[in-house]
């Protein structure tokens, strides 16, 4: 112990820095060994659940996206076909015929 006292007296700043470093290491070790707070565990569990649900929903999202693209194409084709039928002209003719039947 006498040698340690003499080293500390010759180099007090170094001794303080060493003591501070040892204190920080011990504090970090104690904090790492403490159990996590419940809210941290809950947040971690919720994050895990969210990640798993995201992974499960990816295939369904892709399928729905493809279905939406396909249905959009089908609607576009249907509108093109209707415009090719010239429904507006046929409806005008039907309207004239209906007016003739009305008194």
C-alpha positions as CSV (number, residue, x, y, z in Angstrom):
1,X,0.0,0.0,0.0
2,X,2.9,2.3,0.6
3,X,3.9,2.1,-3.0
4,X,0.4,3.0,-4.2
5,X,0.3,6.0,-1.9
6,X,3.6,7.2,-3.2
7,X,2.5,6.8,-6.9
8,X,-0.7,8.7,-6.2
9,X,1.2,11.5,-4.5
10,X,3.6,11.8,-7.4
11,X,0.9,11.7,-10.1
12,X,-2.5,12.8,-8.6
13,X,-4.1,13.7,-12.0
14,X,-3.3,10.2,-13.4
15,X,-4.7,8.6,-10.2
16,X,-7.9,10.6,-10.5
17,X,-8.3,9.6,-14.2
18,X,-7.7,6.0,-13.4
19,X,-10.2,6.0,-10.6
20,X,-12.8,7.8,-12.8
21,X,-12.2,5.2,-15.6
22,X,-12.6,2.3,-13.1
23,X,-15.8,3.9,-11.8
24,X,-17.2,4.2,-15.3
25,X,-16.4,0.6,-16.1
26,X,-18.1,-0.6,-12.9
27,X,-21.1,1.6,-13.5
28,X,-21.5,0.4,-17.0
29,X,-21.2,-3.3,-15.9
30,X,-23.8,-2.8,-13.1
31,X,-26.2,-1.1,-15.5
32,X,-25.8,-3.9,-18.1
33,X,-26.5,-6.5,-15.5
34,X,-29.7,-4.9,-14.3
35,X,-32.9,-6.2,-15.7
36,X,-34.6,-4.1,-18.3
37,X,-37.4,-1.8,-17.2
38,X,-40.9,-3.3,-18.0
39,X,-41.7,-0.5,-20.5
40,X,-38.5,-1.2,-22.4
41,X,-39.4,-4.9,-22.5
42,X,-42.9,-4.0,-23.7
43,X,-41.6,-1.7,-26.3
44,X,-39.2,-4.4,-27.5
45,X,-41.9,-7.0,-27.7
46,X,-44.2,-4.6,-29.6
47,X,-41.4,-3.9,-32.0
48,X,-40.9,-7.6,-32.5
49,X,-44.6,-8.1,-33.1
50,X,-44.7,-5.3,-35.6
51,X,-41.7,-6.7,-37.5
52,X,-43.3,-10.2,-37.6
53,X,-46.6,-8.8,-38.8
54,X,-44.8,-6.8,-41.5
55,X,-43.0,-9.9,-42.7
56,X,-46.3,-11.8,-42.7
57,X,-48.2,-9.1,-44.6
58,X,-45.6,-8.7,-47.4
59,X,-46.9,-11.5,-49.6
60,X,-50.5,-10.4,-49.1
61,X,-49.6,-6.8,-50.0
62,X,-47.8,-8.0,-53.2
63,X,-50.9,-10.1,-54.2
64,X,-53.3,-7.2,-53.5
65,X,-51.0,-4.8,-55.5
66,X,-51.0,-7.2,-58.5
67,X,-54.7,-7.6,-58.2
68,X,-55.2,-3.8,-58.2
69,X,-53.0,-3.4,-61.3
70,X,-54.9,-6.2,-63.1
71,X,-58.3,-4.8,-62.2
72,X,-57.2,-1.3,-63.3
73,X,-56.2,-2.8,-66.6
74,X,-59.6,-4.6,-66.9
75,X,-61.5,-1.4,-66.2
76,X,-59.5,0.5,-68.7
77,X,-60.2,-2.2,-71.3
78,X,-63.9,-2.2,-70.5
79,X,-64.1,1.6,-70.9
80,X,-62.4,1.3,-74.2
81,X,-64.9,-1.3,-75.4
82,X,-67.8,0.8,-74.2
83,X,-66.5,3.8,-76.1
84,X,-66.2,1.6,-79.2
85,X,-69.9,0.6,-78.9
86,X,-70.9,4.3,-79.3
87,X,-73.5,3.9,-76.5
88,X,-74.2,7.6,-76.5
89,X,-75.7,7.4,-80.0
90,X,-77.7,4.3,-79.2
91,X,-79.1,5.9,-76.0
92,X,-80.2,9.0,-78.0
93,X,-82.1,6.8,-80.4
94,X,-83.7,4.9,-77.5
95,X,-84.6,8.2,-75.9
96,X,-86.4,9.3,-79.1
97,X,-88.3,6.1,-79.3
98,X,-89.4,6.4,-75.6
99,X,-90.6,10.0,-76.2
100,X,-92.8,8.7,-79.1
101,X,-94.5,6.2,-76.8
102,X,-95.2,8.9,-74.2
103,X,-98.4,10.9,-74.6
